[in-house]
Amino acid sequence: MTFEPIGVVHSPFKTIEEMPIQPAGADAVAGTIEIRPDLVEGLRDLDGFSHLFVIYHFHQVRQTQLTVTPFLDTRPHGVFATRAPKRPNPIGLSVVRLAGIEGNLLHIENLDMLEGTPVLDIKPFVPEFDQPEQVRTGWLEAARGRVLNQKSDRRFE
Ligand SMILES: C[S@@+](CC[C@H](N)C(=O)[O-])C[C@H]1O[C@@H](n2cnc3c(N)ncnc32)[C@H](O)[C@@H]1O
């Protein structure tokens, strides 16, 4: 399986230290996604959507870790029960606000991605499709609200 990036993230975060750990903790953080010029046709009608799923490569991750102690707990968990970057396939998923489109540039807000992150795909966020009811959030129930202030350190480098 080989994927080619469709674009690249331009972000104010040049290193992972002290950056947000999720879009929910990155209010008003602005950046862009520069889409490959040959793919611009695929952006048609995206401007009608306020939020996007961005699917990307955690390109600075070098190892897999199947048990991780995530940013929002002091206890270990299986990596698939977390959003930690050191995954067997280091793929990230962020819901960001789409502030505007200029040519091949998507202006986005609520970034939790590093500068230079390769983007694999974008999809419109649709509450009717993507917002289930009666959600349980496992071990994260105990950390509710803390994502707003918790910043990244270098544990997943
Ligand atoms: C906890 S992950 C969550 C990312 C995404 N919202 C998700 O749930 O898949 C966010 C953290 O990943 C790290 N990170 C962000 N971009 C990265 C990249 N391109 N390569 C490696 N680590 C990255 C930073 O430590 C950041 O705080």
The ligand as an SDF file (V2000), in Angstrom:
LIG
                    3D

 27 29  0  0  0  0  0  0  0  0999 V2000
   -2.2640   13.4660   20.5570 C   0  0  0  0  0  0  0  0  0  0  0  0
   -2.0070   13.7450   18.8380 S   0  0  0  0  0  0  0  0  0  0  0  0
   -3.6610   13.9460   18.2970 C   0  0  0  0  0  0  0  0  0  0  0  0
   -3.6990   14.2120   16.8380 C   0  0  0  0  0  0  0  0  0  0  0  0
   -5.0590   14.0380   16.1920 C   0  0  0  0  0  0  0  0  0  0  0  0
   -6.0220   15.0250   16.6350 N   0  0  0  0  0  0  0  0  0  0  0  0
   -5.5880   12.6390   16.4200 C   0  0  0  0  0  0  0  0  0  0  0  0
   -6.4170   12.4360   17.3200 O   0  0  0  0  0  0  0  0  0  0  0  0
   -5.1690   11.7260   15.6770 O   0  0  0  0  0  0  0  0  0  0  0  0
   -1.4180   15.4110   18.7570 C   0  0  0  0  0  0  0  0  0  0  0  0
    0.0350   15.4720   19.0980 C   0  0  0  0  0  0  0  0  0  0  0  0
    0.7530   14.7720   18.0940 O   0  0  0  0  0  0  0  0  0  0  0  0
    2.0430   15.3200   17.9390 C   0  0  0  0  0  0  0  0  0  0  0  0
    2.1790   15.6680   16.5230 N   0  0  0  0  0  0  0  0  0  0  0  0
    1.4820   16.5550   15.7830 C   0  0  0  0  0  0  0  0  0  0  0  0
    1.8640   16.5510   14.5010 N   0  0  0  0  0  0  0  0  0  0  0  0
    2.8470   15.6020   14.4150 C   0  0  0  0  0  0  0  0  0  0  0  0
    3.6380   15.1060   13.3370 C   0  0  0  0  0  0  0  0  0  0  0  0
    3.5130   15.5560   12.0980 N   0  0  0  0  0  0  0  0  0  0  0  0
    4.5470   14.1280   13.6160 N   0  0  0  0  0  0  0  0  0  0  0  0
    4.6880   13.6450   14.8750 C   0  0  0  0  0  0  0  0  0  0  0  0
    3.9510   14.0720   15.9390 N   0  0  0  0  0  0  0  0  0  0  0  0
    3.0510   15.0410   15.7030 C   0  0  0  0  0  0  0  0  0  0  0  0
    2.1270   16.5230   18.8900 C   0  0  0  0  0  0  0  0  0  0  0  0
    2.7100   16.0710   20.1040 O   0  0  0  0  0  0  0  0  0  0  0  0
    0.6490   16.8610   19.1080 C   0  0  0  0  0  0  0  0  0  0  0  0
    0.4430   17.5040   20.3360 O   0  0  0  0  0  0  0  0  0  0  0  0
  1  2  1  0
  2  3  1  0
  2 10  1  0
  3  4  1  0
  4  5  1  0
  5  6  1  0
  5  7  1  0
  7  8  2  0
  7  9  1  0
 10 11  1  0
 11 12  1  0
 11 26  1  0
 12 13  1  0
 13 14  1  0
 13 24  1  0
 14 15  1  0
 14 23  1  0
 15 16  2  0
 16 17  1  0
 17 18  1  0
 17 23  2  0
 18 19  1  0
 18 20  2  0
 20 21  1  0
 21 22  2  0
 22 23  1  0
 24 25  1  0
 24 26  1  0
 26 27  1  0
M  CHG  2   2   1   9  -1
M  END
$$$$
